[in-house]
Amino acid sequence: MLLDCLIPRSLSPETENEGVTLLHNLLMQLHLDRKVARGLGWRGFLPSNKGNFSWSTRLANSDLVYGIVFMGEEHDDQAIASSFDLYAFPVEDELKTQMPESMQGLYKKDNHIQKIRTLSEHFQELQDFKIGSMGLVFRLDKKGLNLSFHTHKRDARFIGREMRPARALMPLFSALIQSFKTSLNTTPALGVLKSGNLPSVNDFFIEAEFGLPVFEDDEEMDAVYKLSAPPLSYIPDEVDLSDKPLIHVLCGFLGSGKTTFLQNWLNFLHTRERFTGVLQNEFGEIDLDTALIGDETCVEALNDGCICCSLADSLRPGILRLIQNTPADQLILETTGLANPDNVVHSLEELNDICKIGLVVSVADAPNLTEHPEYLNEKLRLAQLTRADVIVVSKADLVCDKSIERLTQSLHDLNSKALIILSANGDANFAVLDHFFNHWIDKKYGMFTSRKHTPGADTMLLNNAGFSMRGNTSLFETCAVKFSEPLELERIEPIIRNSGKKVLRAKGIVDIVGKGCCEVQYTDGMLSISQARDDLQACDRWLTIIGKGLRPQTGSTTIRKSRCL
């Protein structure tokens, strides 16, 4: 039967949760197959079941955390019908500004991330973020399944195209369609219900039917626009389809605070559903406590000597086990404090058949180095700092501001290309680290697929739902305009508007006379300017322009054509 691969038994409608079983088994199948999950655009699933069963998930082609909450199930003698509410939570600052203040208030609370991750307990409290519903109807003989989404094209609460409900939810629906297609090995019939068949012109309804029809309706074919493919489907590339994860190297002298920093780094990654495996070298150090890292992380301990001497032999089986056991995009190798990162990277290069080299992150002990600045010239510490892509100044809360400033300058003199961030109690501004990583990996490997937004090939959806209508509307041009001097406020908008025939988006960091360093956002003809965060003060002053028919200006980079949303 069609559904045997997901529920290999007879259905039990009396349990009133067979839809949960079906969806959960689908997601867990994908979670355990890293290559398939990445190829479909999934970046992590987190179930919770302390209330109504729910899942939180991230997707490669969306800057939202999605929530799926089971709301109930009905059945008759032919089919089971399960209903789910759909939630969307912005995680990027840019998207948060598109919500009303009442919704932005959630992000001002320290426990908002935990509430999203345990959605089954808090879904009623988070009702403002519910923007659609999903139906999962399947035949009792398991020969057919119907998956449907119902939402609105627009919502008066939101500004900006990205938060329009139909567009915001479409990556999730497309990922589920493609996942069922992969698991069931069946191509579905897709359709969007015509406006005349909906309660309101603002309603949006799309469905996918697998196998035999679940509903018998002679008028159904006239009521829908047929689709050849789900809109906004994720299109993988060779990085997604590769079994090679990125491996970040975390180094730092003994006692510098690597493990504490690692714990908080993992917490940051996991709250964004970016699950990460860990390889730890235990040479003379305490084991990495499972409770410290949390049971969401797969850990491989390397106990057969100094990692500098035996890395290739000890790492290969550990990496292969992690690849097999977790769909992680990346791994973190925590080295012993006695490791020279040059030797580690050289050994990782010998493993290029199973992994790619990521960031080298070096943790520098602030109290130790401010009290003994001569340590900066020691051979091993010097190697750890000069090879680093990122230097983490740990225990910064234990050192006065002036000493931190002097140490930071000394580190910058040693390695001017490295990002230097401060860490207090192991915590740091990981958003800055993430931003740096995104640009770093673009330069080293090309556009990282977890941040690519690729539109689907089908263009049948209504334009005011936030989708492209014409075949070439997804082809845009981009350029960056750099500024060496502060600009008058009134010059900003003309620069943007005069950059091309159709400027759709602009964003960047600009010094404005009388205002200082400002963050500039331009969307749908609306310009907004706000004071830049402290961590953006050191950024270059630029504006990235996205549109069509762009015209080069003084100081602009080469205009590039690319597919984006």
VOMI-704145 format. One record per residue (C-alpha): x, y, z; residue number from 1. Coordinates in pm, whole numbers. Example, Ala and Ser with C-alpha at 12.3 -4.5 7.8 and 13.67 -1.06 7.14 Angstrom:
<nodes>
<<1230,-450,780>,1>
<<1367,-106,714>,2>
</nodes>
This chain:
<nodes>
<<0,0,0>,1>
<<108,361,-59>,2>
<<155,449,309>,3>
<<319,123,423>,4>
<<664,285,418>,5>
<<547,533,685>,6>
<<294,323,882>,7>
<<371,-47,824>,8>
<<57,-170,1002>,9>
<<-319,-136,983>,10>
<<-448,211,1066>,11>
<<-614,264,1405>,12>
<<-853,558,1367>,13>
<<-982,514,1722>,14>
<<-652,648,1856>,15>
<<-731,986,1698>,16>
<<-365,1062,1634>,17>
<<-272,861,1326>,18>
<<-195,1185,1143>,19>
<<67,1260,1408>,20>
<<223,918,1356>,21>
<<228,964,979>,22>
<<387,1309,986>,23>
<<630,1225,1265>,24>
<<752,909,1088>,25>
<<808,1111,771>,26>
<<1016,1373,952>,27>
<<1215,1118,1149>,28>
<<1296,925,831>,29>
<<1439,1244,687>,30>
<<1617,1339,1008>,31>
<<1809,1012,999>,32>
<<1913,1052,635>,33>
<<2134,1360,624>,34>
<<2186,1361,249>,35>
<<1816,1335,164>,36>
<<1717,1588,432>,37>
<<1967,1846,306>,38>
<<1870,1787,-55>,39>
<<1506,1864,32>,40>
<<1605,2180,220>,41>
<<1543,2063,577>,42>
<<1780,2204,837>,43>
<<1643,2039,1150>,44>
<<1330,1911,1327>,45>
<<1247,1939,1695>,46>
<<934,1757,1821>,47>
<<760,1836,2151>,48>
<<465,1657,2306>,49>
<<393,1799,2650>,50>
<<68,1949,2521>,51>
<<-65,1924,2169>,52>
<<198,1738,1971>,53>
<<410,1983,1770>,54>
<<726,2024,1565>,55>
<<958,2322,1524>,56>
<<1167,2324,1209>,57>
<<1403,2530,994>,58>
<<1437,2531,616>,59>
<<1726,2630,390>,60>
<<1521,2873,181>,61>
<<1350,3063,462>,62>
<<1452,3291,746>,63>
<<1162,3168,959>,64>
<<1126,2903,1227>,65>
<<812,2707,1146>,66>
<<580,2549,1397>,67>
<<334,2268,1322>,68>
<<78,2196,1596>,69>
<<-160,1899,1589>,70>
<<-515,2018,1660>,71>
<<-724,1704,1627>,72>
<<-845,1421,1409>,73>
<<-1173,1284,1273>,74>
<<-1256,974,1074>,75>
<<-1532,791,893>,76>
<<-1543,447,736>,77>
<<-1321,555,445>,78>
<<-1064,811,561>,79>
<<-889,982,850>,80>
<<-866,1362,856>,81>
<<-601,1533,1074>,82>
<<-575,1910,1122>,83>
<<-271,2116,1214>,84>
<<-213,2484,1287>,85>
<<91,2648,1127>,86>
<<310,2907,1295>,87>
<<592,3125,1162>,88>
<<852,3293,1386>,89>
<<1109,3535,1238>,90>
<<1463,3488,1362>,91>
<<1628,3765,1158>,92>
<<1610,4122,1289>,93>
<<1498,4245,948>,94>
<<1186,4026,953>,95>
<<1105,4109,1314>,96>
<<1056,4472,1213>,97>
<<776,4364,978>,98>
<<560,4260,1274>,99>
<<344,4480,1500>,100>
<<488,4582,1837>,101>
<<259,4339,2018>,102>
<<429,4048,1839>,103>
<<777,4194,1867>,104>
<<727,4185,2244>,105>
<<783,3809,2241>,106>
<<1143,3861,2137>,107>
<<1212,4095,2428>,108>
<<1159,3810,2674>,109>
<<1453,3593,2769>,110>
<<1258,3269,2731>,111>
<<1110,3327,2384>,112>
<<1342,3077,2215>,113>
<<1251,2804,2462>,114>
<<881,2872,2408>,115>
<<921,2829,2033>,116>
<<1118,2509,2084>,117>
<<852,2371,2320>,118>
<<562,2488,2108>,119>
<<333,2208,2226>,120>
<<317,2377,2569>,121>
<<293,2737,2452>,122>
<<100,2735,2123>,123>
<<-203,2909,2278>,124>
<<16,3187,2418>,125>
<<175,3226,2072>,126>
<<-150,3248,1875>,127>
<<-44,3577,1714>,128>
<<215,3381,1516>,129>
<<-38,3134,1374>,130>
<<-75,3223,1006>,131>
<<-230,2916,847>,132>
<<-356,2560,880>,133>
<<-274,2225,726>,134>
<<-492,1925,651>,135>
<<-368,1569,623>,136>
<<-637,1330,497>,137>
<<-560,969,408>,138>
<<-760,666,308>,139>
<<-809,382,559>,140>
<<-687,139,293>,141>
<<-363,346,280>,142>
<<-387,386,-99>,143>
<<-422,766,-106>,144>
<<-320,1082,82>,145>
<<-425,1447,48>,146>
<<-207,1725,191>,147>
<<-351,2080,192>,148>
<<-262,2427,317>,149>
<<-508,2707,389>,150>
<<-393,3062,466>,151>
<<-432,3422,346>,152>
<<-254,3610,70>,153>
<<-211,3916,289>,154>
<<-233,4003,657>,155>
<<-284,4363,763>,156>
<<-60,4309,1066>,157>
<<252,4255,858>,158>
<<453,4485,636>,159>
<<693,4346,381>,160>
<<655,4072,126>,161>
<<841,3805,325>,162>
<<575,3794,599>,163>
<<274,3760,370>,164>
<<119,3437,501>,165>
<<92,3249,170>,166>
<<448,3329,73>,167>
<<586,3274,422>,168>
<<434,2926,447>,169>
<<503,2808,93>,170>
<<861,2684,160>,171>
<<723,2462,436>,172>
<<443,2325,222>,173>
<<677,2265,-71>,174>
<<926,2085,153>,175>
<<650,1858,287>,176>
<<522,1784,-65>,177>
<<870,1694,-187>,178>
<<934,1488,126>,179>
<<617,1283,81>,180>
<<704,1247,-286>,181>
<<1047,1111,-196>,182>
<<924,880,78>,183>
<<619,749,-109>,184>
<<801,739,-445>,185>
<<492,895,-602>,186>
<<444,1222,-791>,187>
<<140,1410,-657>,188>
<<-131,1600,-839>,189>
<<-94,1967,-737>,190>
<<-345,2247,-755>,191>
<<-437,2591,-620>,192>
<<-807,2648,-557>,193>
<<-948,2930,-770>,194>
<<-1064,3244,-592>,195>
<<-1426,3189,-691>,196>
<<-1430,2868,-489>,197>
<<-1291,3028,-172>,198>
<<-1476,3211,107>,199>
<<-1276,3530,43>,200>
<<-1057,3675,-231>,201>
<<-786,3700,35>,202>
<<-793,3325,102>,203>
<<-531,3091,-36>,204>
<<-570,2712,-63>,205>
<<-324,2468,-219>,206>
<<-326,2089,-210>,207>
<<-128,1785,-318>,208>
<<-287,1444,-375>,209>
<<-81,1123,-369>,210>
<<-205,789,-497>,211>
<<-576,726,-533>,212>
<<-815,1019,-478>,213>
<<-922,1076,-120>,214>
<<-1216,1294,-223>,215>
<<-1454,1215,-506>,216>
<<-1561,1541,-667>,217>
<<-1642,1566,-1037>,218>
<<-1610,1946,-1028>,219>
<<-1270,1946,-864>,220>
<<-1068,1974,-1187>,221>
<<-1254,2291,-1288>,222>
<<-1204,2447,-946>,223>
<<-823,2446,-938>,224>
<<-523,2576,-1125>,225>
<<-302,2276,-1196>,226>
<<63,2311,-1092>,227>
<<358,2125,-1236>,228>
<<570,2176,-923>,229>
<<530,2330,-577>,230>
<<618,2703,-576>,231>
<<932,2809,-387>,232>
<<1067,2454,-386>,233>
<<1423,2420,-268>,234>
<<1674,2331,-539>,235>
<<1982,2156,-396>,236>
<<2332,2177,-534>,237>
<<2638,1960,-498>,238>
<<2706,2088,-144>,239>
<<2365,1969,-26>,240>
<<2397,1636,-201>,241>
<<2746,1579,-68>,242>
<<2823,1370,237>,243>
<<3097,1616,331>,244>
<<3016,1828,637>,245>
<<3212,2137,732>,246>
<<3444,2088,1028>,247>
<<3524,2391,1243>,248>
<<3842,2369,1449>,249>
<<3811,2504,1805>,250>
<<4148,2556,1971>,251>
<<4294,2751,2263>,252>
<<4551,2693,2534>,253>
<<4471,2473,2833>,254>
<<4212,2631,3064>,255>
<<4119,2906,2821>,256>
<<3747,2820,2836>,257>
<<3696,2626,2512>,258>
<<3437,2383,2647>,259>
<<3225,2652,2812>,260>
<<3233,2855,2491>,261>
<<3148,2542,2291>,262>
<<2843,2475,2508>,263>
<<2702,2821,2441>,264>
<<2788,2806,2072>,265>
<<2598,2479,2042>,266>
<<2302,2628,2229>,267>
<<2294,2913,1978>,268>
<<2309,2677,1680>,269>
<<2052,2436,1816>,270>
<<1799,2705,1901>,271>
<<1805,2775,1529>,272>
<<1760,2404,1454>,273>
<<2112,2382,1308>,274>
<<2221,2062,1473>,275>
<<2594,2017,1507>,276>
<<2814,1718,1583>,277>
<<3120,1742,1807>,278>
<<3454,1566,1796>,279>
<<3660,1609,2111>,280>
<<4023,1529,2177>,281>
<<4065,1435,2544>,282>
<<4444,1455,2572>,283>
<<4494,1525,2942>,284>
<<4155,1696,2979>,285>
<<3816,1619,3133>,286>
<<3557,1446,2914>,287>
<<3294,1663,2756>,288>
<<2992,1614,2983>,289>
<<2685,1499,2790>,290>
<<2464,1702,3022>,291>
<<2671,2011,2944>,292>
<<2624,1978,2569>,293>
<<2269,1841,2579>,294>
<<2132,1526,2426>,295>
<<2071,1692,2089>,296>
<<2442,1672,2004>,297>
<<2627,1367,1877>,298>
<<2973,1355,2037>,299>
<<3275,1152,1929>,300>
<<3565,1138,2177>,301>
<<3918,1091,2040>,302>
<<4129,932,2312>,303>
<<4427,787,2133>,304>
<<4689,1056,2187>,305>
<<4765,1410,2085>,306>
<<4549,1521,1796>,307>
<<4849,1679,1625>,308>
<<5011,1338,1582>,309>
<<4719,1107,1512>,310>
<<4443,1320,1366>,311>
<<4382,1142,1035>,312>
<<4372,796,1189>,313>
<<4149,892,1483>,314>
<<3922,1137,1303>,315>
<<3814,939,999>,316>
<<3598,679,1180>,317>
<<3453,945,1411>,318>
<<3352,1171,1123>,319>
<<3197,881,935>,320>
<<2995,780,1242>,321>
<<2871,1137,1290>,322>
<<2771,1163,924>,323>
<<2576,840,959>,324>
<<2408,930,1290>,325>
<<2309,1294,1246>,326>
<<2193,1520,958>,327>
<<2428,1792,1082>,328>
<<2551,2057,838>,329>
<<2864,2106,1037>,330>
<<3088,1950,1299>,331>
<<3306,2116,1561>,332>
<<3642,1963,1648>,333>
<<3746,2071,1996>,334>
<<4120,2015,2011>,335>
<<4341,1972,2311>,336>
<<4496,2291,2444>,337>
<<4831,2164,2319>,338>
<<4725,2143,1955>,339>
<<4879,2353,1683>,340>
<<4594,2445,1442>,341>
<<4832,2443,1144>,342>
<<4891,2073,1203>,343>
<<4519,2011,1255>,344>
<<4420,2186,932>,345>
<<4696,2010,739>,346>
<<4567,1673,865>,347>
<<4207,1763,781>,348>
<<4317,1837,426>,349>
<<4412,1470,403>,350>
<<4047,1389,483>,351>
<<3902,1600,202>,352>
<<3723,1295,66>,353>
<<3482,1303,364>,354>
<<3482,1663,493>,355>
<<3545,2029,421>,356>
<<3746,2260,646>,357>
<<3548,2532,822>,358>
<<3650,2812,1056>,359>
<<3947,2797,1288>,360>
<<3826,2947,1616>,361>
<<4085,3022,1883>,362>
<<3990,3099,2245>,363>
<<4224,3346,2420>,364>
<<4219,3365,2802>,365>
<<4179,3738,2883>,366>
<<4292,3735,3251>,367>
<<4591,3516,3169>,368>
<<4707,3721,2870>,369>
<<4656,4062,3031>,370>
<<4856,3954,3336>,371>
<<5125,3792,3120>,372>
<<5134,3972,2782>,373>
<<5461,3794,2706>,374>
<<5258,3474,2654>,375>
<<5142,3619,2321>,376>
<<5491,3553,2187>,377>
<<5506,3189,2293>,378>
<<5529,2960,1993>,379>
<<5215,2753,2052>,380>
<<4987,3040,2158>,381>
<<5117,3248,1870>,382>
<<5035,2967,1627>,383>
<<4683,2934,1767>,384>
<<4615,3307,1736>,385>
<<4776,3381,1400>,386>
<<4607,3084,1227>,387>
<<4260,3172,1359>,388>
<<3972,3301,1149>,389>
<<3797,3399,1474>,390>
<<3954,3490,1807>,391>
<<3731,3462,2113>,392>
<<3853,3671,2408>,393>
<<3721,3459,2695>,394>
<<3648,3559,3058>,395>
<<3624,3923,2951>,396>
<<3403,3993,3253>,397>
<<3704,3934,3479>,398>
<<3919,4207,3321>,399>
<<3874,4585,3320>,400>
<<3772,4762,3001>,401>
<<4109,4928,2944>,402>
<<4294,4598,2971>,403>
<<4048,4435,2730>,404>
<<4100,4720,2488>,405>
<<4480,4679,2499>,406>
<<4455,4301,2460>,407>
<<4215,4332,2168>,408>
<<4453,4572,1994>,409>
<<4745,4335,2051>,410>
<<4546,4047,1904>,411>
<<4448,4261,1608>,412>
<<4815,4346,1551>,413>
<<4897,3973,1549>,414>
<<4610,3878,1318>,415>
<<4436,4166,1145>,416>
<<4213,3941,934>,417>
<<4050,3757,1224>,418>
<<3714,3846,1375>,419>
<<3767,3927,1744>,420>
<<3468,3882,1976>,421>
<<3441,3906,2355>,422>
<<3305,3627,2569>,423>
<<3177,3657,2928>,424>
<<3086,3340,3121>,425>
<<3130,3152,2795>,426>
<<2861,3353,2621>,427>
<<2928,3578,2324>,428>
<<2754,3764,2046>,429>
<<2707,3457,1829>,430>
<<2501,3653,1578>,431>
<<2820,3842,1487>,432>
<<3006,3513,1454>,433>
<<2728,3380,1232>,434>
<<2735,3690,1013>,435>
<<3113,3660,975>,436>
<<3082,3289,892>,437>
<<2827,3357,617>,438>
<<3062,3597,439>,439>
<<3366,3380,503>,440>
<<3212,3070,349>,441>
<<3079,3266,50>,442>
<<3436,3369,-29>,443>
<<3587,3023,29>,444>
<<3329,2785,-117>,445>
<<3073,3002,-296>,446>
<<2716,3070,-186>,447>
<<2635,2842,108>,448>
<<2318,2655,27>,449>
<<2160,2695,369>,450>
<<2114,3064,282>,451>
<<2008,3028,-82>,452>
<<1654,3127,-171>,453>
<<1561,2958,-497>,454>
<<1214,3001,-646>,455>
<<1013,2715,-785>,456>
<<963,2678,-1158>,457>
<<585,2719,-1147>,458>
<<436,3068,-1184>,459>
<<62,3002,-1158>,460>
<<13,3164,-818>,461>
<<-139,3504,-767>,462>
<<107,3791,-755>,463>
<<-50,3962,-454>,464>
<<17,3651,-247>,465>
<<383,3741,-275>,466>
<<495,3506,-554>,467>
<<653,3570,-891>,468>
<<413,3559,-1185>,469>
<<625,3584,-1498>,470>
<<882,3333,-1603>,471>
<<1183,3561,-1564>,472>
<<1079,3761,-1258>,473>
<<1310,3561,-1036>,474>
<<1618,3691,-1223>,475>
<<1746,3997,-1041>,476>
<<2060,4206,-1045>,477>
<<2263,4298,-742>,478>
<<2541,4543,-674>,479>
<<2700,4703,-370>,480>
<<2775,5075,-338>,481>
<<3051,5162,-93>,482>
<<3089,5496,84>,483>
<<3408,5645,223>,484>
<<3247,5954,376>,485>
<<2927,6032,572>,486>
<<2619,6116,364>,487>
<<2347,6370,417>,488>
<<2020,6203,512>,489>
<<1834,6340,211>,490>
<<2085,6179,-28>,491>
<<2010,5820,75>,492>
<<1678,5766,-102>,493>
<<1783,5931,-433>,494>
<<2092,5708,-445>,495>
<<1872,5401,-406>,496>
<<1599,5513,-647>,497>
<<1849,5622,-913>,498>
<<2032,5289,-904>,499>
<<1806,5129,-1163>,500>
<<1475,5106,-1342>,501>
<<1325,4888,-1070>,502>
<<1493,4879,-730>,503>
<<1317,4626,-509>,504>
<<1545,4606,-210>,505>
<<1837,4786,-52>,506>
<<2012,4738,278>,507>
<<2339,4832,435>,508>
<<2541,5030,688>,509>
<<2598,5402,619>,510>
<<2740,5694,817>,511>
<<2479,5972,811>,512>
<<2564,6331,899>,513>
<<2428,6412,1244>,514>
<<2319,6053,1311>,515>
<<2639,5850,1297>,516>
<<2648,5486,1193>,517>
<<2303,5379,1074>,518>
<<2136,5069,938>,519>
<<1947,5142,615>,520>
<<1657,4927,492>,521>
<<1456,4988,174>,522>
<<1164,4755,90>,523>
<<860,4799,-131>,524>
<<937,5170,-176>,525>
<<964,5231,199>,526>
<<1289,5363,348>,527>
<<1371,5305,714>,528>
<<1682,5421,897>,529>
<<1782,5317,1247>,530>
<<2087,5346,1469>,531>
<<2322,5057,1397>,532>
<<2396,4808,1672>,533>
<<2732,4836,1843>,534>
<<2860,4521,1674>,535>
<<2800,4678,1329>,536>
<<3009,4989,1393>,537>
<<3322,4822,1257>,538>
<<3157,4710,932>,539>
<<3237,4868,597>,540>
<<2992,5142,489>,541>
<<2790,5010,195>,542>
<<2450,4960,42>,543>
<<2352,4643,-139>,544>
<<2101,4714,-416>,545>
<<1871,4443,-556>,546>
<<1652,4505,-859>,547>
<<1639,4507,-1236>,548>
<<1805,4729,-1492>,549>
<<2060,4851,-1239>,550>
<<2294,5130,-1341>,551>
<<2652,5136,-1210>,552>
<<2734,5430,-987>,553>
<<3060,5568,-857>,554>
<<3194,5327,-596>,555>
<<2965,5040,-694>,556>
<<3078,4683,-746>,557>
<<3016,4486,-1063>,558>
<<2649,4431,-1130>,559>
<<2569,4060,-1108>,560>
<<2259,3877,-1223>,561>
<<2133,3605,-991>,562>
<<1818,3422,-898>,563>
<<1685,3530,-563>,564>
<<1365,3620,-379>,565>
</nodes>
